[in-house]
């Protein structure tokens, strides 16, 4: 009798466990598998079809356009292991011309230059710091004392000719500080904060190899509150906006072989979490060390996908630190989700009554020198003209060109461009404003 009761309980328990596993599989894995078999292949096809429409716009300015990453991390940060073996191939693979690093300082006294600085196989890398929600690039030999009061520090950096921005703008800042020059209008890590982690982990397990770019894009939400804040701030003074992928190449599980032959496991944020011996059971996991000494890598947050995900396009004279920094400060840049299509060649400008260019994105133009706005794009899309934070015109069709020739008012004008994927318009590009005064 007792045996039958135990057997019945075991059967019931087994049934409960199998039912629970089946439910978990349906809830978490079936959506990821459906994306793998149906959704992501269709999205790949849609992007390929969109990019077949790419046309190089006619030149309107003598500036060159350089693709760049502003806010990324390397080995100098405590939470990254990235080296040139990772950074440079990822940059070259994605057409990135420059990287402005924002490595976390190792001490309160932060000496520049340090880490990577200069040209590496044609890719320009400039060292900078991220701390206290600042992104700082001294652009010269300097020592930053991070114990200094934040507002005083901002003034010191800017007065010395450096570049200083607010990062992670979803968090509180002293928005009235008169010295910061720019702010993030999109940050990938900011974008992930409202996500439930488990479904995305499952999605990366299923799609992280072939469709990692779409697994990343799965977390995208337009940052409407940050954009609204930026628009509001720009009605008081010029603050350039830029995008940050904030890549550390650190949301991974990796392993390295130590000098004594043991294997050290390293988890997210480059933190070791276990050391084991190589044995019969785990030997199959490991391969010969790569350029950085890793014998195992399960990658999620990578430079290669990150540098293609969202990109800044800077209009400048030359590929040099000083030229890029000068034009970034002026707001001569726009940002686009490059994984959907390359935006090189886009331009937003104003014209005077003689149909001459009177200003480009980032410029301040007297109202009597601006009678119309124009924009050209290498991909067709829906143009949205934003004035002081409010849309004043939305093009009815997707087009390569845009013109607004109605009377202009004083204020801040910028362009958003949405492209169509699978019959749905999605945000692709944001410009810095033209300021009409």
ZIDA-V525633 format. One record per residue. RES is the residue in one small letter. PHI is phi in degrees with one decimal (* if undefined). Layout:
# ZIDA-V525633
res=RES phi=PHI
res=RES phi=PHI
This chain:
# ZIDA-V525633
res=x phi=*
res=x phi=-62.6
res=x phi=-59.4
res=x phi=-65.2
res=x phi=-65.3
res=x phi=-63.3
res=x phi=-62.6
res=x phi=-63.7
res=x phi=-65.4
res=x phi=-63.2
res=x phi=-61.7
res=x phi=-64.9
res=x phi=-63.8
res=x phi=-63.0
res=x phi=-62.7
res=x phi=-63.8
res=x phi=-64.0
res=x phi=-63.5
res=x phi=-64.1
res=x phi=-63.1
res=x phi=-63.8
res=x phi=-63.9
res=x phi=-65.2
res=x phi=-60.1
res=x phi=-63.4
res=x phi=-65.1
res=x phi=-68.6
res=x phi=-103.4
res=x phi=-90.5
res=x phi=-60.2
res=x phi=-59.7
res=x phi=-67.5
res=x phi=-67.0
res=x phi=-62.5
res=x phi=-62.6
res=x phi=-64.2
res=x phi=-88.8
res=x phi=-123.8
res=x phi=-67.0
res=x phi=-66.8
res=x phi=-59.3
res=x phi=-67.5
res=x phi=-67.1
res=x phi=-57.9
res=x phi=-65.1
res=x phi=-65.1
res=x phi=-66.4
res=x phi=-62.1
res=x phi=-67.0
res=x phi=-61.8
res=x phi=-74.1
res=x phi=-65.9
res=x phi=-86.7
res=x phi=-62.2
res=x phi=-133.4
res=x phi=-74.0
res=x phi=-68.9
res=x phi=-69.9
res=x phi=-70.2
res=x phi=-118.2
res=x phi=-132.5
res=x phi=-84.5
res=x phi=-66.3
res=x phi=-90.3
res=x phi=-107.5
res=x phi=-117.8
res=x phi=-84.6
res=x phi=-150.2
res=x phi=-105.1
res=x phi=-119.5
res=x phi=99.3
res=x phi=-152.2
res=x phi=-127.4
res=x phi=-128.8
res=x phi=-57.3
res=x phi=-65.9
res=x phi=-77.3
res=x phi=-66.0
res=x phi=-111.5
res=x phi=-144.2
res=x phi=-121.6
res=x phi=-66.1
res=x phi=-124.6
res=x phi=-59.2
res=x phi=-62.0
res=x phi=-97.1
res=x phi=-66.8
res=x phi=-67.1
res=x phi=-59.1
res=x phi=-64.7
res=x phi=-64.6
res=x phi=-67.1
res=x phi=-64.9
res=x phi=-112.4
res=x phi=69.4
res=x phi=-83.1
res=x phi=-90.8
res=x phi=-146.1
res=x phi=-132.1
res=x phi=-98.8
res=x phi=-71.6
res=x phi=-133.0
res=x phi=-76.4
res=x phi=-67.2
res=x phi=-65.7
res=x phi=-87.7
res=x phi=-143.2
res=x phi=-65.0
res=x phi=-90.2
res=x phi=-112.3
res=x phi=-97.0
res=x phi=-121.3
res=x phi=-74.9
res=x phi=-154.4
res=x phi=66.7
res=x phi=-89.1
res=x phi=-153.8
res=x phi=127.4
res=x phi=-97.6
res=x phi=-128.1
res=x phi=52.8
res=x phi=88.2
res=x phi=-95.9
res=x phi=-85.6
res=x phi=-122.5
res=x phi=-120.8
res=x phi=-76.0
res=x phi=-150.5
res=x phi=-125.1
res=x phi=-121.6
res=x phi=-161.4
res=x phi=54.6
res=x phi=63.3
res=x phi=-101.4
res=x phi=-111.0
res=x phi=-130.0
res=x phi=-129.5
res=x phi=-64.1
res=x phi=67.2
res=x phi=-164.4
res=x phi=-63.5
res=x phi=-163.6
res=x phi=-127.2
res=x phi=-101.0
res=x phi=-100.0
res=x phi=-75.0
res=x phi=-82.6
res=x phi=-67.6
res=x phi=-51.2
res=x phi=-58.0
res=x phi=-67.0
res=x phi=-66.0
res=x phi=-61.0
res=x phi=-58.6
res=x phi=-62.1
res=x phi=-61.1
res=x phi=-64.4
res=x phi=-68.6
res=x phi=-62.3
res=x phi=-84.8
res=x phi=94.1
res=x phi=-82.4
res=x phi=-116.2
res=x phi=-137.5
res=x phi=-133.4
res=x phi=-94.2
res=x phi=-112.2
res=x phi=48.4
res=x phi=-79.5
res=x phi=-77.0
res=x phi=-99.4
res=x phi=-64.0
res=x phi=-140.7
res=x phi=-83.0
res=x phi=-67.9
res=x phi=-84.3
res=x phi=-58.5
res=x phi=-82.7
res=x phi=-104.4
res=x phi=-64.6
res=x phi=-102.8
res=x phi=-152.5
res=x phi=-153.2
res=x phi=-72.2
res=x phi=-101.2
res=x phi=-154.2
res=x phi=-137.5
res=x phi=-59.3
res=x phi=-66.0
res=x phi=-58.8
res=x phi=-62.7
res=x phi=-83.0
res=x phi=-66.5
res=x phi=-96.2
res=x phi=-93.0
res=x phi=-82.8
res=x phi=-68.6
res=x phi=-58.7
res=x phi=-59.3
res=x phi=-74.2
res=x phi=-61.6
res=x phi=-62.1
res=x phi=-62.6
res=x phi=-68.9
res=x phi=-61.6
res=x phi=-84.3
res=x phi=-116.9
res=x phi=-69.0
res=x phi=-93.6
res=x phi=-83.0
res=x phi=-122.3
res=x phi=-60.1
res=x phi=-62.4
res=x phi=-80.1
res=x phi=-62.7
res=x phi=-67.3
res=x phi=-63.7
res=x phi=-57.3
res=x phi=-91.8
res=x phi=-71.1
res=x phi=-136.6
res=x phi=-62.0
res=x phi=-86.5
res=x phi=-65.0
res=x phi=-67.5
res=x phi=-68.0
res=x phi=-62.0
res=x phi=-64.5
res=x phi=-62.1
res=x phi=-59.4
res=x phi=-58.1
res=x phi=-63.9
res=x phi=-63.6
res=x phi=-70.5
res=x phi=-75.5
res=x phi=-103.9
res=x phi=-162.5
res=x phi=-75.5
res=x phi=-138.1
res=x phi=-73.9
res=x phi=-113.6
res=x phi=-147.9
res=x phi=-104.3
res=x phi=-136.8
res=x phi=-80.8
res=x phi=56.0
res=x phi=-78.2
res=x phi=-110.3
res=x phi=48.3
res=x phi=-126.2
res=x phi=-88.3
res=x phi=-147.8
res=x phi=-120.1
res=x phi=-135.0
res=x phi=-143.8
res=x phi=-128.6
res=x phi=-90.8
res=x phi=-82.2
res=x phi=-61.6
res=x phi=-87.4
res=x phi=91.8
res=x phi=-77.0
res=x phi=-107.9
res=x phi=-102.8
res=x phi=-88.2
res=x phi=-122.6
res=x phi=-105.2
res=x phi=-54.6
res=x phi=63.0
res=x phi=59.1
res=x phi=-105.0
res=x phi=-62.3
res=x phi=-128.3
res=x phi=-166.8
res=x phi=-132.7
res=x phi=-132.4
res=x phi=-87.3
res=x phi=-76.2
res=x phi=-142.6
res=x phi=-59.6
res=x phi=-81.8
res=x phi=-114.3
res=x phi=-56.4
res=x phi=-66.5
res=x phi=-72.6
res=x phi=-103.2
res=x phi=-124.2
res=x phi=-62.3
res=x phi=-58.2
res=x phi=-84.1
res=x phi=-59.0
res=x phi=-99.4
res=x phi=89.7
res=x phi=-80.1
res=x phi=-106.9
res=x phi=-155.7
res=x phi=-146.3
res=x phi=-118.8
res=x phi=-100.5
res=x phi=-120.9
res=x phi=-91.0
res=x phi=-118.6
res=x phi=-60.3
res=x phi=-61.8
res=x phi=-72.3
res=x phi=-63.1
res=x phi=-68.8
res=x phi=-96.7
res=x phi=-66.8
res=x phi=-140.8
res=x phi=-138.4
res=x phi=-95.4
res=x phi=-119.2
res=x phi=-108.2
res=x phi=-91.7
res=x phi=-146.7
res=x phi=-77.9
res=x phi=-143.3
res=x phi=-84.2
res=x phi=-140.9
res=x phi=-58.7
res=x phi=-68.6
res=x phi=-66.7
res=x phi=-60.6
res=x phi=-62.6
res=x phi=-59.5
res=x phi=-80.0
res=x phi=-63.4
res=x phi=-59.2
res=x phi=-75.8
res=x phi=82.6
res=x phi=-79.9
res=x phi=-153.6
res=x phi=-136.8
res=x phi=-130.4
res=x phi=-146.3
res=x phi=-84.0
res=x phi=-64.8
res=x phi=-63.0
res=x phi=-89.3
res=x phi=166.2
res=x phi=-74.3
res=x phi=-100.7
res=x phi=-62.3
res=x phi=108.3
res=x phi=-63.6
res=x phi=-156.5
res=x phi=-126.4
res=x phi=-149.3
res=x phi=-113.3
res=x phi=-127.1
res=x phi=-91.3
res=x phi=-63.4
res=x phi=-87.2
res=x phi=63.4
res=x phi=-97.7
res=x phi=-66.2
res=x phi=-107.5
res=x phi=-179.0
res=x phi=-120.2
res=x phi=-49.7
res=x phi=97.9
res=x phi=-84.8
res=x phi=-103.2
res=x phi=-131.6
res=x phi=-64.9
res=x phi=-61.6
res=x phi=-79.0
res=x phi=-109.1
res=x phi=-136.5
res=x phi=-109.3
res=x phi=-159.0
res=x phi=-114.4
res=x phi=-142.5
res=x phi=-150.2
res=x phi=-130.0
res=x phi=-137.1
res=x phi=-75.5
res=x phi=-124.3
res=x phi=-73.1
res=x phi=-162.7
res=x phi=-93.7
res=x phi=-85.9
res=x phi=-127.6
res=x phi=-93.1
res=x phi=-108.5
res=x phi=-120.3
res=x phi=51.5
res=x phi=91.1
res=x phi=-120.4
res=x phi=-64.4
res=x phi=-112.9
res=x phi=-159.1
res=x phi=-131.7
res=x phi=-64.0
res=x phi=-77.2
res=x phi=-127.2
res=x phi=-75.7
res=x phi=-147.1
res=x phi=-86.8
res=x phi=-131.7
res=x phi=-142.2
res=x phi=-142.8
res=x phi=-126.2
res=x phi=-119.0
res=x phi=-81.3
res=x phi=-55.1
res=x phi=-95.2
res=x phi=-111.4
res=x phi=-65.7
res=x phi=141.9
res=x phi=-113.2
res=x phi=-119.8
res=x phi=-140.4
res=x phi=-115.6
res=x phi=-114.7
res=x phi=-125.4
res=x phi=-111.0
res=x phi=-112.6
res=x phi=-97.6
res=x phi=-126.3
res=x phi=51.6
res=x phi=65.3
res=x phi=-128.9
res=x phi=-80.0
res=x phi=-128.0
res=x phi=-61.0
res=x phi=-125.4
res=x phi=-144.0
res=x phi=-128.4
res=x phi=-98.3
res=x phi=-74.8
res=x phi=-79.0
res=x phi=-101.8
res=x phi=-100.8
res=x phi=-100.7
res=x phi=-130.4
